[in-house]
Structures are given as C-alpha cells and as structure tokens.
Amino acid sequence: MTEKGKTGRKLMKLRFCENNDGSGVVFKRLRTEYPELDLKRKKCVKKCGLCSSSLFVKVDGNAISGRNSDELYRQIVELLKIG
C-alpha cells in the first residue's frame, strides 16, 4: 500500500546533496510548503557528475535536474501532482 501525506499526495523520498550549490533554496522551499515530504540533505548522494554541472535532487532514487532553482522546484511539484 502506498503511503500518502495530509494532502493526499504519494509520499516521496527526496535526497539533496550538501555539495550541490543552490539546491538548498529548493530544499528550504519544499520543507516550508510541503512539510509532509520525506526530505533529507546528505553529505553525498553519489551523482558527482550531475552535481558539478547542475542543480539536482534524487526523487525515489531517480535524479531530477534543473537549470536553476525555480525550474528544479517546478519539476518536483509536477511529480507530486502526478504521483
């Protein structure tokens, strides 16, 4: 059975790398707007090539990237809507 948060969305695991400059903005925004999400900042999420070239987050084990924090945030929110 799939767990759902208060808003009825599927609970997703989002893992942010501490070394990924700029992704902290997205982390804080999601933490505020979607407190039911399973968000964590890790020392390393083992996606160093992607981490050095763009903003990204691992969502349920899959890497999602964006050119800037707004684009990354929008992509995550879209996943929440369809999830």
Secondary structure, DSSP 8 states (H G I E B T S, - for coil): ---B-TTS-B--EEEEETTSTTHHHHHHHHHHH-TTSEEEEES--S-HHHHHHSEEEEETTEEEEESSHHHHHHHHHHHHHH-
